[in-house]
Amino acid sequence: MLSAVSDGWAMTSGLMSAAWVQATAALLMLLLLVSMVRHGLLRSRASTTRSESDSPERPLVDKEQDLRAMFDQSCAAVMLLDRASRAPIYANQTALAAFGAHSPEQLAGRIMGCADAWPDEPFSLSDFERRLDQVRASGNQPFEWLALPAGGIPTWLEVSLSLVQYGGKAALMFTGLNITPLKNAERADRLRQKAMASMARDSVLSVTLDQLAAIVEIAIPGAHCAIMVHDDETDMLRLGGGKSVPPEFREGLGLVPVEFGAAGCGTAAYIQGSVVSHDIRADQRWERFRRCAELAGFRACWSEPMFGSGNVLLGTFDVYHTAPWTPGNEDIDRLTGPLHLAGLTIERHRGKIALDNMVMSEQMVRRISTDLLTVDPHETDQAISRTCSELGEHFQAQRVVLCQLDTAGENLHLTHEWADSTEQLLAQQAVEHFPLSETALQALFGDQSKLVVSGKGERPSSSDGVSELLPLDGNQSLLLAAVSRQGRIAGFLGVVRSSTTTAWTSRRIQTVELMASLLSSAITRKDLVNSLTFQAVRDQLTGLYNRHKLEEILSQEVARCLRYSSVFSVIIFDLDHFKSVNDRFGHNGGDAVLSSIARIVEANVRETEIAGRWGGEEFLMVLPETTLDSALQLAERLRSNVEAHQFPIPQQVTVSIGVASFASGDTPKKIVQRADAALYAAKEAGRNRVMSSL
């Protein structure tokens, strides 16, 4: 980039030096011409004074015609004005063109005497008249003047105003050398410096592109430039710079697809080459955008594509004219430098955006990974919900979902969901038992860990189940990333986005895959902790609480009753003649009976009541806020259900039950001892019955 910029500066310096030399030489010629004219006028006047009668064959009018012929052949703008009235006496074609007139009469009537024909800035009619007053008072006046003829090209003149004698009268002589190329070079150089400074400061992209478009408009008279920027996600062109483009053209152009026939810019980007529309009205490539061009007054367009490293399309540089026009070799040379600078600007801007997005993505990944991997396992679900929300906002998504298979691997459940303000949350019951099995999920992903499903066009048949679960409209796309546990697909993370604004780049896909992996780790960690917790407090055979957990609960209930003067009851029971069951049917038969008893207990307790295996064939139940009478009713119902149950052994099973309620002075050990005493009383009374401790 530095070498390219250095070459540009060197070329600019050379052009400026050449322009200064030409301007200096032309100015010297102009001064020489003025001197010759004044000398000729003085000689003519002296000769006429000395011997007016000696030269009757050369009247004064002939001498004036000679001067006019000499002025007409001059490359400088020459104009003579009456000293008193300031009315133009004579103007050569160069002067007429500079002021936008066709004749001295038009110059006098419609311009020199009409303030409305002059712009307010930078020089008005009053400014010009002030200069005339200065030359009449102080003599010769040199200055620079910008002539802005109506409908013409602005022209800078190096002007000299002086007093002369013409036609026997005092006159004001206006001579101007065209220095427009020099002034344009100076202005273009200032804009180039501003553009380079904007690039260095990473200013808003449109600011730099506006400056580069203005450089070309200076170099190519009558040009209106627009710089289109390519969005490689949507493969569309949007207007990025060019202040002289009318607002109606900006609005009408909108987003231009990269395809043949999409005006000049879209076609140039598609064919990766120059496109010249000499007359837009007769060019079929402008059929869809012709009305837009007509409203802006554009008749011709020249579009050049811009490419970055790796031949990546960056955009197009478009030059418009209000009349049919075709660029020449000089125009191509004038566009080359700004074209390269515009490409460098867009590429630099893209790099900065990519870097910012990468930093934001890494920060998000770091936050989410820290949250998921350090959260308390019991709060994993809340952390997953936060992850879905942050993913949705980061990707500007419309919906983020986490779907998981049940333990049997036969049904898919939508367990977590986030949606933006434009979308409604999916009804949970609609996917409560969605029949999408592990086998179907495996077929959906195949050998990949991700899948993109579009709302338009054909979809793979394996995605039918997901499409029914997450319906998409034509402007949406869905990215699925597999969530695995122990090497098997256990669900997926899905992100729905609008396909008209953004696309799934490789980096975005990798980020979603990483999020799916983090979610897999968090869910596995939660399951592992839950499993360890279960094993720590549960009986391995029956799944009920173990004795250690029951003792902890008993201590809590005693403390609560002592503090709040409340009540709770305890039920303890064991199986009658359980030894005979083991002896006759073996330990497997005995284990089957114990497991069946546990299921009966679970069916007879409420959520607030706790049941567990106290030891061997003994079971204990803790009933908070339960009186002795209520506990006896529950115990009787339990005994009856056991007696009526068909166990997996060909033998009736019964239980003996003891019940006790909290009394003043009870400790966990005392209340269990009283319930245990009631149990033995039930056994002594003949078993298969309920007894209470008074």
VENBEL-V490146 format. One record per residue. RES is the residue in three letters. D_LAST is the distance of its C-alpha to the last C-alpha in Angstrom with 1 decimal. Layout:
# VENBEL-V490146
res=RES d_last=D_LAST
res=RES d_last=D_LAST
This chain:
# VENBEL-V490146
res=MET d_last=97.5
res=LEU d_last=99.4
res=SER d_last=102.5
res=ALA d_last=102.4
res=VAL d_last=102.1
res=SER d_last=104.9
res=ASP d_last=107.2
res=GLY d_last=106.4
res=TRP d_last=107.4
res=ALA d_last=110.5
res=MET d_last=111.6
res=THR d_last=110.9
res=SER d_last=112.9
res=GLY d_last=115.8
res=LEU d_last=115.8
res=MET d_last=115.8
res=SER d_last=118.6
res=ALA d_last=120.7
res=ALA d_last=120.0
res=TRP d_last=121.1
res=VAL d_last=124.3
res=GLN d_last=125.1
res=ALA d_last=124.3
res=THR d_last=126.6
res=ALA d_last=129.4
res=ALA d_last=129.2
res=LEU d_last=129.2
res=LEU d_last=132.3
res=MET d_last=134.0
res=LEU d_last=133.0
res=LEU d_last=134.5
res=LEU d_last=137.6
res=LEU d_last=137.8
res=VAL d_last=137.4
res=SER d_last=140.1
res=MET d_last=142.4
res=VAL d_last=141.9
res=ARG d_last=142.5
res=HIS d_last=145.5
res=GLY d_last=146.9
res=LEU d_last=146.4
res=LEU d_last=148.2
res=ARG d_last=151.0
res=SER d_last=151.3
res=ARG d_last=151.5
res=ALA d_last=154.1
res=SER d_last=156.2
res=THR d_last=156.2
res=THR d_last=157.2
res=ARG d_last=160.1
res=SER d_last=161.8
res=GLU d_last=160.4
res=SER d_last=163.6
res=ASP d_last=164.1
res=SER d_last=161.1
res=PRO d_last=161.3
res=GLU d_last=160.1
res=ARG d_last=156.5
res=PRO d_last=155.1
res=LEU d_last=151.8
res=VAL d_last=149.8
res=ASP d_last=150.6
res=LYS d_last=149.2
res=GLU d_last=146.0
res=GLN d_last=145.7
res=ASP d_last=146.0
res=LEU d_last=143.3
res=ARG d_last=141.0
res=ALA d_last=141.7
res=MET d_last=140.8
res=PHE d_last=137.6
res=ASP d_last=136.7
res=GLN d_last=136.9
res=SER d_last=134.7
res=CYS d_last=131.0
res=ALA d_last=130.2
res=ALA d_last=129.4
res=VAL d_last=132.4
res=MET d_last=132.7
res=LEU d_last=135.3
res=LEU d_last=134.6
res=ASP d_last=137.0
res=ARG d_last=136.6
res=ALA d_last=136.8
res=SER d_last=134.9
res=ARG d_last=132.7
res=ALA d_last=133.4
res=PRO d_last=133.5
res=ILE d_last=137.1
res=TYR d_last=136.3
res=ALA d_last=133.3
res=ASN d_last=133.4
res=GLN d_last=131.1
res=THR d_last=128.7
res=ALA d_last=128.3
res=LEU d_last=127.9
res=ALA d_last=125.2
res=ALA d_last=123.4
res=PHE d_last=123.3
res=GLY d_last=122.7
res=ALA d_last=126.1
res=HIS d_last=128.7
res=SER d_last=131.7
res=PRO d_last=132.9
res=GLU d_last=133.0
res=GLN d_last=129.3
res=LEU d_last=128.5
res=ALA d_last=130.3
res=GLY d_last=129.0
res=ARG d_last=125.4
res=ILE d_last=124.3
res=MET d_last=126.3
res=GLY d_last=126.3
res=CYS d_last=122.8
res=ALA d_last=119.8
res=ASP d_last=117.4
res=ALA d_last=118.8
res=TRP d_last=117.5
res=PRO d_last=113.9
res=ASP d_last=112.3
res=GLU d_last=111.3
res=PRO d_last=112.5
res=PHE d_last=116.1
res=SER d_last=117.2
res=LEU d_last=120.6
res=SER d_last=120.6
res=ASP d_last=120.0
res=PHE d_last=123.0
res=GLU d_last=125.2
res=ARG d_last=124.2
res=ARG d_last=125.5
res=LEU d_last=128.7
res=ASP d_last=129.1
res=GLN d_last=128.6
res=VAL d_last=131.3
res=ARG d_last=133.7
res=ALA d_last=133.0
res=SER d_last=132.6
res=GLY d_last=134.1
res=ASN d_last=132.6
res=GLN d_last=128.7
res=PRO d_last=126.7
res=PHE d_last=123.1
res=GLU d_last=120.6
res=TRP d_last=120.0
res=LEU d_last=117.5
res=ALA d_last=119.0
res=LEU d_last=116.5
res=PRO d_last=118.6
res=ALA d_last=116.9
res=GLY d_last=115.6
res=GLY d_last=117.2
res=ILE d_last=116.1
res=PRO d_last=115.6
res=THR d_last=118.4
res=TRP d_last=118.7
res=LEU d_last=122.2
res=GLU d_last=123.8
res=VAL d_last=126.0
res=SER d_last=129.2
res=LEU d_last=130.7
res=SER d_last=134.3
res=LEU d_last=137.3
res=VAL d_last=140.2
res=GLN d_last=143.4
res=TYR d_last=143.4
res=GLY d_last=146.0
res=GLY d_last=147.7
res=LYS d_last=144.6
res=ALA d_last=141.7
res=ALA d_last=138.6
res=LEU d_last=135.2
res=MET d_last=134.6
res=PHE d_last=131.1
res=THR d_last=130.7
res=GLY d_last=127.4
res=LEU d_last=126.5
res=ASN d_last=123.4
res=ILE d_last=120.8
res=THR d_last=117.9
res=PRO d_last=117.2
res=LEU d_last=117.0
res=LYS d_last=114.7
res=ASN d_last=112.5
res=ALA d_last=112.3
res=GLU d_last=111.2
res=ARG d_last=108.6
res=ALA d_last=107.3
res=ASP d_last=107.1
res=ARG d_last=105.0
res=LEU d_last=102.7
res=ARG d_last=102.5
res=GLN d_last=101.5
res=LYS d_last=98.9
res=ALA d_last=97.5
res=MET d_last=97.4
res=ALA d_last=95.7
res=SER d_last=93.1
res=MET d_last=92.4
res=ALA d_last=91.9
res=ARG d_last=89.5
res=ASP d_last=87.6
res=SER d_last=88.3
res=VAL d_last=87.3
res=LEU d_last=88.9
res=SER d_last=90.7
res=VAL d_last=92.5
res=THR d_last=94.1
res=LEU d_last=94.9
res=ASP d_last=96.5
res=GLN d_last=98.8
res=LEU d_last=99.8
res=ALA d_last=100.6
res=ALA d_last=102.8
res=ILE d_last=104.7
res=VAL d_last=105.8
res=GLU d_last=106.6
res=ILE d_last=109.0
res=ALA d_last=110.6
res=ILE d_last=111.0
res=PRO d_last=112.6
res=GLY d_last=111.0
res=ALA d_last=107.8
res=HIS d_last=104.3
res=CYS d_last=101.8
res=ALA d_last=98.2
res=ILE d_last=95.9
res=MET d_last=93.2
res=VAL d_last=90.2
res=HIS d_last=88.6
res=ASP d_last=84.8
res=ASP d_last=84.2
res=GLU d_last=80.7
res=THR d_last=82.1
res=ASP d_last=85.7
res=MET d_last=87.0
res=LEU d_last=89.5
res=ARG d_last=89.0
res=LEU d_last=91.4
res=GLY d_last=90.9
res=GLY d_last=94.0
res=GLY d_last=97.3
res=LYS d_last=97.7
res=SER d_last=100.9
res=VAL d_last=99.2
res=PRO d_last=98.8
res=PRO d_last=95.3
res=GLU d_last=95.9
res=PHE d_last=96.6
res=ARG d_last=93.5
res=GLU d_last=91.4
res=GLY d_last=93.2
res=LEU d_last=93.1
res=GLY d_last=89.3
res=LEU d_last=88.0
res=VAL d_last=90.7
res=PRO d_last=89.7
res=VAL d_last=91.4
res=GLU d_last=93.4
res=PHE d_last=97.0
res=GLY d_last=98.2
res=ALA d_last=95.7
res=ALA d_last=98.5
res=GLY d_last=100.3
res=CYS d_last=97.3
res=GLY d_last=95.0
res=THR d_last=97.9
res=ALA d_last=99.0
res=ALA d_last=95.5
res=TYR d_last=95.3
res=ILE d_last=98.7
res=GLN d_last=98.4
res=GLY d_last=101.9
res=SER d_last=104.0
res=VAL d_last=104.3
res=VAL d_last=107.1
res=SER d_last=107.3
res=HIS d_last=110.9
res=ASP d_last=110.2
res=ILE d_last=106.6
res=ARG d_last=107.9
res=ALA d_last=109.3
res=ASP d_last=106.6
res=GLN d_last=104.1
res=ARG d_last=101.6
res=TRP d_last=101.1
res=GLU d_last=100.5
res=ARG d_last=96.9
res=PHE d_last=97.6
res=ARG d_last=101.2
res=ARG d_last=100.2
res=CYS d_last=98.3
res=ALA d_last=101.4
res=GLU d_last=103.7
res=LEU d_last=101.7
res=ALA d_last=102.0
res=GLY d_last=105.7
res=PHE d_last=105.5
res=ARG d_last=108.2
res=ALA d_last=108.0
res=CYS d_last=105.2
res=TRP d_last=105.3
res=SER d_last=102.0
res=GLU d_last=101.5
res=PRO d_last=98.2
res=MET d_last=96.6
res=PHE d_last=94.9
res=GLY d_last=93.0
res=SER d_last=92.3
res=GLY d_last=91.7
res=ASN d_last=93.6
res=VAL d_last=90.6
res=LEU d_last=91.6
res=LEU d_last=91.2
res=GLY d_last=92.9
res=THR d_last=96.4
res=PHE d_last=99.1
res=ASP d_last=100.8
res=VAL d_last=104.2
res=TYR d_last=105.0
res=HIS d_last=108.4
res=THR d_last=109.4
res=ALA d_last=112.4
res=PRO d_last=112.9
res=TRP d_last=113.0
res=THR d_last=112.9
res=PRO d_last=112.2
res=GLY d_last=115.0
res=ASN d_last=115.0
res=GLU d_last=115.0
res=ASP d_last=111.9
res=ILE d_last=110.1
res=ASP d_last=111.0
res=ARG d_last=109.8
res=LEU d_last=106.4
res=THR d_last=105.8
res=GLY d_last=104.7
res=PRO d_last=102.3
res=LEU d_last=100.9
res=HIS d_last=99.9
res=LEU d_last=98.5
res=ALA d_last=96.4
res=GLY d_last=95.1
res=LEU d_last=94.2
res=THR d_last=92.5
res=ILE d_last=90.3
res=GLU d_last=89.5
res=ARG d_last=88.5
res=HIS d_last=86.4
res=ARG d_last=84.6
res=GLY d_last=84.0
res=LYS d_last=82.4
res=ILE d_last=80.1
res=ALA d_last=79.1
res=LEU d_last=78.4
res=ASP d_last=76.3
res=ASN d_last=74.4
res=MET d_last=73.8
res=VAL d_last=72.5
res=MET d_last=70.2
res=SER d_last=68.9
res=GLU d_last=68.3
res=GLN d_last=66.5
res=MET d_last=64.3
res=VAL d_last=63.5
res=ARG d_last=62.7
res=ARG d_last=60.3
res=ILE d_last=58.5
res=SER d_last=58.3
res=THR d_last=56.9
res=ASP d_last=54.3
res=LEU d_last=53.3
res=LEU d_last=53.2
res=THR d_last=51.4
res=VAL d_last=48.8
res=ASP d_last=45.1
res=PRO d_last=44.5
res=HIS d_last=41.8
res=GLU d_last=44.5
res=THR d_last=47.1
res=ASP d_last=47.2
res=GLN d_last=48.1
res=ALA d_last=50.8
res=ILE d_last=52.2
res=SER d_last=52.5
res=ARG d_last=54.4
res=THR d_last=56.7
res=CYS d_last=57.5
res=SER d_last=58.4
res=GLU d_last=60.6
res=LEU d_last=62.3
res=GLY d_last=63.1
res=GLU d_last=64.6
res=HIS d_last=66.5
res=PHE d_last=68.1
res=GLN d_last=68.5
res=ALA d_last=66.7
res=GLN d_last=65.6
res=ARG d_last=62.4
res=VAL d_last=60.4
res=VAL d_last=57.7
res=LEU d_last=55.5
res=CYS d_last=54.7
res=GLN d_last=52.5
res=LEU d_last=51.9
res=ASP d_last=48.4
res=THR d_last=47.0
res=ALA d_last=48.6
res=GLY d_last=51.9
res=GLU d_last=52.7
res=ASN d_last=52.2
res=LEU d_last=53.4
res=HIS d_last=51.3
res=LEU d_last=52.7
res=THR d_last=50.2
res=HIS d_last=52.2
res=GLU d_last=55.1
res=TRP d_last=57.4
res=ALA d_last=60.2
res=ASP d_last=62.9
res=SER d_last=63.5
res=THR d_last=65.8
res=GLU d_last=63.3
res=GLN d_last=60.1
res=LEU d_last=57.1
res=LEU d_last=56.7
res=ALA d_last=53.9
res=GLN d_last=51.0
res=GLN d_last=50.4
res=ALA d_last=54.0
res=VAL d_last=53.4
res=GLU d_last=49.8
res=HIS d_last=50.8
res=PHE d_last=54.5
res=PRO d_last=55.8
res=LEU d_last=57.6
res=SER d_last=56.7
res=GLU d_last=57.3
res=THR d_last=60.4
res=ALA d_last=61.7
res=LEU d_last=61.2
res=GLN d_last=63.0
res=ALA d_last=65.9
res=LEU d_last=66.0
res=PHE d_last=66.5
res=GLY d_last=68.3
res=ASP d_last=69.4
res=GLN d_last=69.0
res=SER d_last=66.2
res=LYS d_last=67.4
res=LEU d_last=68.9
res=VAL d_last=70.8
res=VAL d_last=70.7
res=SER d_last=73.2
res=GLY d_last=72.8
res=LYS d_last=76.5
res=GLY d_last=78.4
res=GLU d_last=77.2
res=ARG d_last=73.8
res=PRO d_last=72.8
res=SER d_last=71.1
res=SER d_last=68.2
res=SER d_last=67.3
res=ASP d_last=66.8
res=GLY d_last=63.0
res=VAL d_last=63.0
res=SER d_last=65.5
res=GLU d_last=63.3
res=LEU d_last=60.4
res=LEU d_last=62.5
res=PRO d_last=65.5
res=LEU d_last=68.5
res=ASP d_last=71.5
res=GLY d_last=75.0
res=ASN d_last=74.9
res=GLN d_last=71.8
res=SER d_last=71.1
res=LEU d_last=67.9
res=LEU d_last=67.4
res=LEU d_last=64.7
res=ALA d_last=63.5
res=ALA d_last=61.3
res=VAL d_last=57.9
res=SER d_last=57.2
res=ARG d_last=54.3
res=GLN d_last=54.8
res=GLY d_last=58.4
res=ARG d_last=57.5
res=ILE d_last=58.1
res=ALA d_last=54.8
res=GLY d_last=56.2
res=PHE d_last=58.8
res=LEU d_last=59.6
res=GLY d_last=61.9
res=VAL d_last=64.2
res=VAL d_last=66.2
res=ARG d_last=69.3
res=SER d_last=72.4
res=SER d_last=75.2
res=THR d_last=77.9
res=THR d_last=77.4
res=THR d_last=76.2
res=ALA d_last=76.1
res=TRP d_last=73.9
res=THR d_last=75.8
res=SER d_last=75.0
res=ARG d_last=73.4
res=ARG d_last=71.1
res=ILE d_last=70.1
res=GLN d_last=69.4
res=THR d_last=67.2
res=VAL d_last=65.0
res=GLU d_last=64.8
res=LEU d_last=63.7
res=MET d_last=61.0
res=ALA d_last=59.8
res=SER d_last=59.6
res=LEU d_last=57.7
res=LEU d_last=55.2
res=SER d_last=54.8
res=SER d_last=54.0
res=ALA d_last=51.5
res=ILE d_last=49.7
res=THR d_last=49.8
res=ARG d_last=48.4
res=LYS d_last=45.5
res=ASP d_last=44.8
res=LEU d_last=44.9
res=VAL d_last=42.6
res=ASN d_last=40.2
res=SER d_last=40.4
res=LEU d_last=39.9
res=THR d_last=36.9
res=PHE d_last=35.5
res=GLN d_last=36.0
res=ALA d_last=34.5
res=VAL d_last=31.1
res=ARG d_last=31.1
res=ASP d_last=30.6
res=GLN d_last=34.1
res=LEU d_last=33.3
res=THR d_last=30.8
res=GLY d_last=31.7
res=LEU d_last=28.1
res=TYR d_last=27.1
res=ASN d_last=27.1
res=ARG d_last=24.6
res=HIS d_last=26.6
res=LYS d_last=26.3
res=LEU d_last=22.6
res=GLU d_last=22.1
res=GLU d_last=24.4
res=ILE d_last=22.5
res=LEU d_last=19.2
res=SER d_last=21.0
res=GLN d_last=22.6
res=GLU d_last=19.4
res=VAL d_last=17.8
res=ALA d_last=21.2
res=ARG d_last=21.5
res=CYS d_last=18.2
res=LEU d_last=19.3
res=ARG d_last=22.8
res=TYR d_last=22.2
res=SER d_last=18.8
res=SER d_last=17.7
res=VAL d_last=14.7
res=PHE d_last=14.3
res=SER d_last=12.1
res=VAL d_last=12.7
res=ILE d_last=13.6
res=ILE d_last=14.9
res=PHE d_last=17.0
res=ASP d_last=20.1
res=LEU d_last=23.0
res=ASP d_last=23.2
res=HIS d_last=26.3
res=PHE d_last=27.5
res=LYS d_last=29.8
res=SER d_last=31.8
res=VAL d_last=32.3
res=ASN d_last=33.9
res=ASP d_last=35.9
res=ARG d_last=37.2
res=PHE d_last=37.8
res=GLY d_last=38.1
res=HIS d_last=36.5
res=ASN d_last=38.0
res=GLY d_last=36.3
res=GLY d_last=33.0
res=ASP d_last=33.6
res=ALA d_last=34.5
res=VAL d_last=31.2
res=LEU d_last=29.2
res=SER d_last=31.4
res=SER d_last=30.8
res=ILE d_last=27.0
res=ALA d_last=27.5
res=ARG d_last=29.6
res=ILE d_last=27.0
res=VAL d_last=24.4
res=GLU d_last=27.0
res=ALA d_last=27.7
res=ASN d_last=24.2
res=VAL d_last=23.4
res=ARG d_last=24.9
res=GLU d_last=27.1
res=THR d_last=24.5
res=GLU d_last=21.9
res=ILE d_last=22.4
res=ALA d_last=22.3
res=GLY d_last=23.6
res=ARG d_last=24.2
res=TRP d_last=22.1
res=GLY d_last=24.4
res=GLY d_last=26.2
res=GLU d_last=24.7
res=GLU d_last=21.3
res=PHE d_last=20.6
res=LEU d_last=18.3
res=MET d_last=18.0
res=VAL d_last=17.4
res=LEU d_last=17.1
res=PRO d_last=18.4
res=GLU d_last=18.0
res=THR d_last=15.4
res=THR d_last=12.5
res=LEU d_last=9.4
res=ASP d_last=11.6
res=SER d_last=14.6
res=ALA d_last=13.2
res=LEU d_last=12.3
res=GLN d_last=15.8
res=LEU d_last=17.3
res=ALA d_last=15.7
res=GLU d_last=17.1
res=ARG d_last=20.4
res=LEU d_last=20.7
res=ARG d_last=20.1
res=SER d_last=22.7
res=ASN d_last=25.2
res=VAL d_last=25.1
res=GLU d_last=25.7
res=ALA d_last=28.6
res=HIS d_last=30.1
res=GLN d_last=33.5
res=PHE d_last=33.3
res=PRO d_last=36.6
res=ILE d_last=36.3
res=PRO d_last=37.1
res=GLN d_last=33.7
res=GLN d_last=30.5
res=VAL d_last=27.6
res=THR d_last=23.9
res=VAL d_last=20.6
res=SER d_last=17.2
res=ILE d_last=14.4
res=GLY d_last=11.0
res=VAL d_last=9.3
res=ALA d_last=7.4
res=SER d_last=8.5
res=PHE d_last=10.5
res=ALA d_last=9.6
res=SER d_last=12.6
res=GLY d_last=14.1
res=ASP d_last=12.8
res=THR d_last=15.7
res=PRO d_last=16.4
res=LYS d_last=16.1
res=LYS d_last=12.8
res=ILE d_last=11.0
res=VAL d_last=12.9
res=GLN d_last=12.1
res=ARG d_last=8.4
res=ALA d_last=9.5
res=ASP d_last=12.2
res=ALA d_last=10.4
res=ALA d_last=8.9
res=LEU d_last=12.6
res=TYR d_last=14.0
res=ALA d_last=12.1
res=ALA d_last=13.6
res=LYS d_last=16.9
res=GLU d_last=16.8
res=ALA d_last=16.4
res=GLY d_last=19.6
res=ARG d_last=19.0
res=ASN d_last=19.7
res=ARG d_last=16.4
res=VAL d_last=13.1
res=MET d_last=9.7
res=SER d_last=6.4
res=SER d_last=3.8
res=LEU d_last=0.0
